[in-house]
Amino acid sequence: MKRHFDYTLLLMTLLLVGLGLTMIYSASAILAKERMHDSLYFLKRELAAVVLGMIGLVVARLLPLKIFQKMVYPFLGVTLVLMLAVFIPSLGSRVGGATRWLRLGPVSLQPSEFAKLALIFFLSYVLSKKKEKIKAFAVGFMPPTVLAGLLIGLVLLGKDLGNGAVMAVTFFALMYVGGARLSFLFSEFLLSLPALYMLIASEGYRRRRILAFLNPWAHEKGAGFQIIQSYVAFHSGNFFGQGLGEGKQKLFYLPEAHTDFIFSVIGEELGLLGTFAIMTLFLIWLFRALRIVVKAPDLFSRYLALGIGTMIGFQAVFNMGVVMGLFPTKGLPLPFISYGGTSMVVSLFCVGILLNISSQGKV
């Protein structure tokens, strides 16, 4: 007998999205007025993404779970096409040295967001089919590794190290839980370290970010500027915050205030209390996602739920860690909260999948 879906997970999601919309307006209104001559510019675009994402959530909630298995390879194929299309000059958009976006008229897409979900779909399908064969190097371990390497490689080719890292963490988590030998995974991790070093060493801005992470005040007018302004925002917020809309760092001091560093604006305007509230919502969200993993009705659904929980959870932890100076600066949005249409749509679609699995789960 079917159970009701996980209402707590849905409530946490809606609270995070609502807080995100509020903080996007607070963080971007002055910037939008200055650049776009419309203080609601970013809010309206994010609202459109939320509406589209909620439609995706409802669809994902109502589709039979078997449909997701049937769409694995078609979705993977479409994603690969989109990832390659980014490098076509007439379609791809290069911003800040990175080639991550597709411009389709007034619509902008970030295919790497779809790549993360495509990887989760593929790994969930393969792991549920291969089962014990995953322990065999040639027939079990290598095929998903090669495909994951292709997807992550395309993301990295677009100079998107942040989403590449999210995909790598998700890959290792799913392969480990799926039964891959630790010796294979550890060897693969060791082999990836030289590649990671080259990715950082080959780009000047990445080297500067690492140096700024180690000592931001030695680079206060360069790569360390953003994190120092983030520190100032958190310090100004104290316990109760300056008040909603009253933050000063978003006034052209803190770059990317409404996107990657929106958690800093939350810290300044809502204080330590506000940041703890956001962390608590994410913790509850993650707990409910893990509960869905445990009670999933079959292996495919279990891996799918685990992959989604890992992806969103790791991204949330990493984003908050970056703005607090715990990790080097990297362009990753805070799920459900940061400005970013593709990220919002994909995240809400993923929530719909989790709700679907929860309604089919074991009592």
Contacts in CASP RR format, 6 or more apart in sequence:
PFRMAT RR
TARGET T0000
AUTHOR 0000-0000-0000
METHOD contacts of the structure
MODEL  1
MKRHFDYTLLLMTLLLVGLGLTMIYSASAILAKERMHDSLYFLKRELAAV
VLGMIGLVVARLLPLKIFQKMVYPFLGVTLVLMLAVFIPSLGSRVGGATR
WLRLGPVSLQPSEFAKLALIFFLSYVLSKKKEKIKAFAVGFMPPTVLAGL
LIGLVLLGKDLGNGAVMAVTFFALMYVGGARLSFLFSEFLLSLPALYMLI
ASEGYRRRRILAFLNPWAHEKGAGFQIIQSYVAFHSGNFFGQGLGEGKQK
LFYLPEAHTDFIFSVIGEELGLLGTFAIMTLFLIWLFRALRIVVKAPDLF
SRYLALGIGTMIGFQAVFNMGVVMGLFPTKGLPLPFISYGGTSMVVSLFC
VGILLNISSQGKV
2 359 0 8 1.000
2 360 0 8 1.000
3 358 0 8 1.000
3 359 0 8 1.000
3 360 0 8 1.000
3 361 0 8 1.000
3 363 0 8 1.000
4 359 0 8 1.000
5 61 0 8 1.000
5 355 0 8 1.000
5 356 0 8 1.000
5 358 0 8 1.000
5 359 0 8 1.000
6 288 0 8 1.000
6 291 0 8 1.000
6 292 0 8 1.000
6 354 0 8 1.000
6 355 0 8 1.000
6 358 0 8 1.000
6 359 0 8 1.000
8 284 0 8 1.000
8 288 0 8 1.000
9 285 0 8 1.000
9 288 0 8 1.000
9 289 0 8 1.000
9 292 0 8 1.000
9 351 0 8 1.000
9 354 0 8 1.000
9 355 0 8 1.000
9 358 0 8 1.000
10 351 0 8 1.000
10 355 0 8 1.000
12 281 0 8 1.000
12 282 0 8 1.000
12 284 0 8 1.000
12 285 0 8 1.000
12 288 0 8 1.000
13 285 0 8 1.000
13 336 0 8 1.000
13 348 0 8 1.000
13 351 0 8 1.000
15 281 0 8 1.000
16 278 0 8 1.000
16 281 0 8 1.000
16 282 0 8 1.000
16 285 0 8 1.000
16 335 0 8 1.000
16 336 0 8 1.000
16 337 0 8 1.000
17 50 0 8 1.000
17 336 0 8 1.000
17 337 0 8 1.000
17 344 0 8 1.000
17 348 0 8 1.000
19 266 0 8 1.000
19 278 0 8 1.000
19 281 0 8 1.000
19 337 0 8 1.000
20 262 0 8 1.000
20 336 0 8 1.000
20 337 0 8 1.000
20 338 0 8 1.000
21 43 0 8 1.000
21 46 0 8 1.000
21 47 0 8 1.000
21 50 0 8 1.000
22 244 0 8 1.000
23 258 0 8 1.000
23 262 0 8 1.000
23 265 0 8 1.000
23 266 0 8 1.000
23 269 0 8 1.000
23 337 0 8 1.000
24 42 0 8 1.000
24 43 0 8 1.000
24 46 0 8 1.000
24 258 0 8 1.000
24 262 0 8 1.000
24 337 0 8 1.000
24 338 0 8 1.000
24 339 0 8 1.000
25 40 0 8 1.000
25 42 0 8 1.000
25 43 0 8 1.000
26 244 0 8 1.000
26 245 0 8 1.000
26 247 0 8 1.000
26 250 0 8 1.000
26 265 0 8 1.000
26 269 0 8 1.000
27 250 0 8 1.000
27 257 0 8 1.000
27 258 0 8 1.000
27 262 0 8 1.000
27 265 0 8 1.000
28 41 0 8 1.000
28 42 0 8 1.000
28 43 0 8 1.000
28 250 0 8 1.000
28 257 0 8 1.000
28 258 0 8 1.000
28 339 0 8 1.000
29 39 0 8 1.000
29 40 0 8 1.000
29 43 0 8 1.000
30 39 0 8 1.000
30 250 0 8 1.000
30 251 0 8 1.000
31 42 0 8 1.000
31 250 0 8 1.000
31 252 0 8 1.000
31 257 0 8 1.000
31 258 0 8 1.000
32 38 0 8 1.000
32 39 0 8 1.000
32 40 0 8 1.000
32 41 0 8 1.000
32 42 0 8 1.000
32 43 0 8 1.000
33 39 0 8 1.000
38 44 0 8 1.000
42 258 0 8 1.000
42 339 0 8 1.000
45 339 0 8 1.000
45 341 0 8 1.000
46 339 0 8 1.000
46 340 0 8 1.000
46 341 0 8 1.000
46 344 0 8 1.000
49 340 0 8 1.000
49 341 0 8 1.000
49 342 0 8 1.000
49 344 0 8 1.000
49 345 0 8 1.000
50 344 0 8 1.000
50 348 0 8 1.000
52 345 0 8 1.000
53 344 0 8 1.000
53 345 0 8 1.000
53 348 0 8 1.000
53 349 0 8 1.000
54 348 0 8 1.000
56 345 0 8 1.000
56 348 0 8 1.000
56 349 0 8 1.000
56 352 0 8 1.000
57 348 0 8 1.000
57 349 0 8 1.000
57 351 0 8 1.000
57 352 0 8 1.000
57 355 0 8 1.000
58 352 0 8 1.000
59 349 0 8 1.000
60 349 0 8 1.000
60 350 0 8 1.000
60 351 0 8 1.000
60 352 0 8 1.000
60 353 0 8 1.000
60 355 0 8 1.000
60 356 0 8 1.000
61 352 0 8 1.000
61 353 0 8 1.000
61 355 0 8 1.000
61 356 0 8 1.000
61 359 0 8 1.000
62 356 0 8 1.000
63 356 0 8 1.000
65 297 0 8 1.000
65 298 0 8 1.000
65 300 0 8 1.000
65 301 0 8 1.000
65 356 0 8 1.000
65 357 0 8 1.000
65 360 0 8 1.000
68 121 0 8 1.000
68 300 0 8 1.000
68 304 0 8 1.000
68 353 0 8 1.000
69 125 0 8 1.000
69 300 0 8 1.000
71 121 0 8 1.000
72 121 0 8 1.000
72 122 0 8 1.000
72 124 0 8 1.000
72 125 0 8 1.000
75 114 0 8 1.000
75 117 0 8 1.000
75 118 0 8 1.000
75 121 0 8 1.000
76 118 0 8 1.000
76 121 0 8 1.000
76 122 0 8 1.000
76 147 0 8 1.000
77 118 0 8 1.000
78 114 0 8 1.000
79 111 0 8 1.000
79 114 0 8 1.000
79 115 0 8 1.000
79 118 0 8 1.000
79 151 0 8 1.000
80 118 0 8 1.000
80 150 0 8 1.000
80 151 0 8 1.000
80 154 0 8 1.000
82 102 0 8 1.000
82 109 0 8 1.000
82 111 0 8 1.000
82 114 0 8 1.000
83 111 0 8 1.000
83 112 0 8 1.000
83 115 0 8 1.000
83 151 0 8 1.000
83 154 0 8 1.000
83 155 0 8 1.000
84 154 0 8 1.000
85 91 0 8 1.000
85 92 0 8 1.000
85 102 0 8 1.000
85 111 0 8 1.000
86 92 0 8 1.000
86 99 0 8 1.000
86 100 0 8 1.000
86 101 0 8 1.000
86 102 0 8 1.000
86 111 0 8 1.000
86 158 0 8 1.000
87 99 0 8 1.000
87 157 0 8 1.000
87 158 0 8 1.000
91 102 0 8 1.000
91 103 0 8 1.000
91 104 0 8 1.000
92 99 0 8 1.000
92 101 0 8 1.000
92 102 0 8 1.000
92 103 0 8 1.000
93 99 0 8 1.000
93 100 0 8 1.000
93 101 0 8 1.000
93 102 0 8 1.000
93 103 0 8 1.000
93 108 0 8 1.000
95 101 0 8 1.000
97 159 0 8 1.000
98 158 0 8 1.000
98 159 0 8 1.000
98 160 0 8 1.000
99 157 0 8 1.000
99 158 0 8 1.000
99 159 0 8 1.000
100 110 0 8 1.000
100 111 0 8 1.000
100 112 0 8 1.000
100 158 0 8 1.000
100 159 0 8 1.000
100 160 0 8 1.000
101 108 0 8 1.000
101 109 0 8 1.000
101 110 0 8 1.000
102 108 0 8 1.000
102 109 0 8 1.000
102 110 0 8 1.000
102 111 0 8 1.000
108 342 0 8 1.000
109 342 0 8 1.000
110 340 0 8 1.000
110 342 0 8 1.000
110 343 0 8 1.000
112 155 0 8 1.000
112 160 0 8 1.000
112 163 0 8 1.000
112 164 0 8 1.000
113 163 0 8 1.000
113 342 0 8 1.000
113 343 0 8 1.000
113 345 0 8 1.000
113 346 0 8 1.000
114 342 0 8 1.000
114 346 0 8 1.000
115 151 0 8 1.000
115 154 0 8 1.000
115 155 0 8 1.000
115 163 0 8 1.000
115 167 0 8 1.000
116 163 0 8 1.000
116 166 0 8 1.000
116 167 0 8 1.000
116 170 0 8 1.000
116 311 0 8 1.000
116 346 0 8 1.000
117 308 0 8 1.000
117 311 0 8 1.000
117 346 0 8 1.000
117 349 0 8 1.000
117 350 0 8 1.000
118 151 0 8 1.000
119 147 0 8 1.000
119 148 0 8 1.000
119 151 0 8 1.000
119 152 0 8 1.000
119 167 0 8 1.000
119 170 0 8 1.000
119 171 0 8 1.000
120 170 0 8 1.000
120 174 0 8 1.000
120 303 0 8 1.000
120 304 0 8 1.000
120 307 0 8 1.000
120 308 0 8 1.000
120 311 0 8 1.000
121 304 0 8 1.000
122 144 0 8 1.000
122 147 0 8 1.000
122 148 0 8 1.000
123 144 0 8 1.000
123 148 0 8 1.000
123 170 0 8 1.000
123 171 0 8 1.000
123 174 0 8 1.000
123 175 0 8 1.000
123 303 0 8 1.000
123 307 0 8 1.000
124 174 0 8 1.000
124 300 0 8 1.000
124 303 0 8 1.000
124 304 0 8 1.000
124 307 0 8 1.000
125 300 0 8 1.000
126 143 0 8 1.000
126 144 0 8 1.000
127 134 0 8 1.000
127 144 0 8 1.000
127 174 0 8 1.000
127 175 0 8 1.000
127 178 0 8 1.000
127 179 0 8 1.000
127 299 0 8 1.000
127 303 0 8 1.000
128 298 0 8 1.000
128 299 0 8 1.000
128 300 0 8 1.000
128 303 0 8 1.000
130 139 0 8 1.000
130 140 0 8 1.000
131 299 0 8 1.000
133 139 0 8 1.000
133 140 0 8 1.000
134 140 0 8 1.000
134 141 0 8 1.000
134 175 0 8 1.000
134 178 0 8 1.000
134 179 0 8 1.000
134 180 0 8 1.000
135 141 0 8 1.000
135 179 0 8 1.000
135 180 0 8 1.000
135 181 0 8 1.000
137 181 0 8 1.000
137 184 0 8 1.000
141 175 0 8 1.000
141 180 0 8 1.000
141 181 0 8 1.000
141 184 0 8 1.000
144 171 0 8 1.000
144 175 0 8 1.000
145 175 0 8 1.000
145 188 0 8 1.000
148 167 0 8 1.000
148 171 0 8 1.000
151 167 0 8 1.000
152 164 0 8 1.000
152 167 0 8 1.000
152 168 0 8 1.000
152 171 0 8 1.000
153 164 0 8 1.000
155 163 0 8 1.000
155 164 0 8 1.000
155 167 0 8 1.000
156 164 0 8 1.000
156 199 0 8 1.000
159 203 0 8 1.000
161 199 0 8 1.000
161 206 0 8 1.000
161 330 0 8 1.000
162 318 0 8 1.000
162 330 0 8 1.000
162 331 0 8 1.000
162 332 0 8 1.000
163 332 0 8 1.000
165 318 0 8 1.000
165 330 0 8 1.000
166 311 0 8 1.000
166 314 0 8 1.000
166 315 0 8 1.000
166 318 0 8 1.000
166 332 0 8 1.000
168 192 0 8 1.000
169 310 0 8 1.000
169 314 0 8 1.000
170 307 0 8 1.000
170 310 0 8 1.000
170 311 0 8 1.000
170 314 0 8 1.000
172 185 0 8 1.000
172 189 0 8 1.000
173 306 0 8 1.000
173 307 0 8 1.000
173 310 0 8 1.000
174 303 0 8 1.000
174 306 0 8 1.000
174 307 0 8 1.000
174 310 0 8 1.000
175 185 0 8 1.000
176 182 0 8 1.000
176 185 0 8 1.000
177 303 0 8 1.000
177 306 0 8 1.000
178 303 0 8 1.000
199 206 0 8 1.000
200 206 0 8 1.000
200 207 0 8 1.000
200 210 0 8 1.000
201 207 0 8 1.000
205 223 0 8 1.000
208 219 0 8 1.000
208 222 0 8 1.000
208 223 0 8 1.000
209 223 0 8 1.000
209 328 0 8 1.000
209 329 0 8 1.000
209 330 0 8 1.000
210 328 0 8 1.000
211 218 0 8 1.000
211 219 0 8 1.000
211 223 0 8 1.000
212 218 0 8 1.000
212 219 0 8 1.000
212 222 0 8 1.000
212 223 0 8 1.000
212 224 0 8 1.000
212 227 0 8 1.000
212 328 0 8 1.000
212 329 0 8 1.000
213 227 0 8 1.000
213 325 0 8 1.000
213 327 0 8 1.000
213 328 0 8 1.000
213 329 0 8 1.000
216 223 0 8 1.000
216 224 0 8 1.000
216 227 0 8 1.000
216 228 0 8 1.000
216 231 0 8 1.000
217 224 0 8 1.000
217 228 0 8 1.000
219 225 0 8 1.000
220 228 0 8 1.000
223 329 0 8 1.000
224 329 0 8 1.000
225 255 0 8 1.000
226 254 0 8 1.000
226 255 0 8 1.000
226 256 0 8 1.000
226 261 0 8 1.000
226 329 0 8 1.000
227 323 0 8 1.000
227 325 0 8 1.000
227 329 0 8 1.000
229 249 0 8 1.000
229 253 0 8 1.000
229 254 0 8 1.000
229 255 0 8 1.000
229 264 0 8 1.000
230 249 0 8 1.000
230 254 0 8 1.000
230 261 0 8 1.000
230 264 0 8 1.000
230 323 0 8 1.000
230 324 0 8 1.000
230 325 0 8 1.000
231 325 0 8 1.000
232 249 0 8 1.000
232 253 0 8 1.000
233 247 0 8 1.000
233 249 0 8 1.000
233 254 0 8 1.000
233 264 0 8 1.000
233 265 0 8 1.000
233 267 0 8 1.000
233 268 0 8 1.000
234 264 0 8 1.000
234 267 0 8 1.000
234 268 0 8 1.000
234 271 0 8 1.000
234 275 0 8 1.000
234 324 0 8 1.000
236 242 0 8 1.000
236 247 0 8 1.000
236 248 0 8 1.000
236 249 0 8 1.000
236 268 0 8 1.000
237 267 0 8 1.000
237 268 0 8 1.000
237 269 0 8 1.000
237 270 0 8 1.000
237 271 0 8 1.000
237 272 0 8 1.000
238 271 0 8 1.000
238 272 0 8 1.000
239 271 0 8 1.000
239 272 0 8 1.000
239 273 0 8 1.000
240 271 0 8 1.000
240 272 0 8 1.000
240 273 0 8 1.000
241 267 0 8 1.000
241 268 0 8 1.000
241 269 0 8 1.000
241 270 0 8 1.000
241 271 0 8 1.000
241 272 0 8 1.000
241 273 0 8 1.000
241 274 0 8 1.000
242 248 0 8 1.000
242 268 0 8 1.000
242 269 0 8 1.000
242 271 0 8 1.000
243 269 0 8 1.000
243 270 0 8 1.000
244 269 0 8 1.000
244 270 0 8 1.000
245 269 0 8 1.000
246 269 0 8 1.000
247 265 0 8 1.000
247 268 0 8 1.000
247 269 0 8 1.000
248 268 0 8 1.000
249 257 0 8 1.000
249 264 0 8 1.000
249 265 0 8 1.000
249 268 0 8 1.000
250 257 0 8 1.000
250 258 0 8 1.000
250 265 0 8 1.000
250 268 0 8 1.000
254 261 0 8 1.000
254 264 0 8 1.000
254 265 0 8 1.000
255 261 0 8 1.000
256 331 0 8 1.000
257 264 0 8 1.000
257 265 0 8 1.000
258 265 0 8 1.000
258 338 0 8 1.000
258 339 0 8 1.000
259 333 0 8 1.000
259 338 0 8 1.000
259 339 0 8 1.000
259 340 0 8 1.000
260 319 0 8 1.000
260 322 0 8 1.000
260 323 0 8 1.000
260 331 0 8 1.000
260 332 0 8 1.000
260 333 0 8 1.000
260 334 0 8 1.000
260 338 0 8 1.000
261 323 0 8 1.000
262 334 0 8 1.000
262 337 0 8 1.000
262 338 0 8 1.000
262 339 0 8 1.000
263 275 0 8 1.000
263 278 0 8 1.000
263 319 0 8 1.000
263 320 0 8 1.000
263 323 0 8 1.000
263 324 0 8 1.000
263 334 0 8 1.000
263 337 0 8 1.000
264 323 0 8 1.000
266 274 0 8 1.000
266 275 0 8 1.000
266 278 0 8 1.000
266 337 0 8 1.000
267 274 0 8 1.000
267 275 0 8 1.000
270 277 0 8 1.000
278 320 0 8 1.000
278 337 0 8 1.000
279 320 0 8 1.000
282 313 0 8 1.000
282 316 0 8 1.000
285 312 0 8 1.000
286 309 0 8 1.000
286 312 0 8 1.000
286 313 0 8 1.000
289 305 0 8 1.000
289 308 0 8 1.000
289 309 0 8 1.000
289 312 0 8 1.000
289 354 0 8 1.000
290 309 0 8 1.000
292 305 0 8 1.000
292 354 0 8 1.000
292 357 0 8 1.000
292 358 0 8 1.000
292 361 0 8 1.000
293 302 0 8 1.000
293 305 0 8 1.000
293 306 0 8 1.000
293 309 0 8 1.000
295 358 0 8 1.000
295 361 0 8 1.000
295 362 0 8 1.000
295 363 0 8 1.000
296 302 0 8 1.000
296 304 0 8 1.000
296 305 0 8 1.000
296 357 0 8 1.000
296 360 0 8 1.000
296 361 0 8 1.000
296 362 0 8 1.000
297 357 0 8 1.000
297 360 0 8 1.000
297 361 0 8 1.000
297 362 0 8 1.000
301 357 0 8 1.000
301 360 0 8 1.000
301 361 0 8 1.000
304 353 0 8 1.000
304 357 0 8 1.000
305 353 0 8 1.000
305 354 0 8 1.000
305 357 0 8 1.000
308 350 0 8 1.000
308 353 0 8 1.000
308 354 0 8 1.000
309 354 0 8 1.000
311 350 0 8 1.000
312 335 0 8 1.000
312 347 0 8 1.000
312 350 0 8 1.000
313 335 0 8 1.000
315 332 0 8 1.000
315 333 0 8 1.000
315 334 0 8 1.000
315 335 0 8 1.000
316 334 0 8 1.000
316 335 0 8 1.000
318 327 0 8 1.000
318 330 0 8 1.000
318 332 0 8 1.000
319 332 0 8 1.000
319 333 0 8 1.000
319 334 0 8 1.000
319 335 0 8 1.000
319 338 0 8 1.000
320 334 0 8 1.000
321 327 0 8 1.000
322 328 0 8 1.000
322 329 0 8 1.000
322 330 0 8 1.000
322 331 0 8 1.000
322 332 0 8 1.000
333 339 0 8 1.000
333 340 0 8 1.000
333 343 0 8 1.000
335 343 0 8 1.000
335 347 0 8 1.000
336 344 0 8 1.000
336 347 0 8 1.000
336 348 0 8 1.000
END
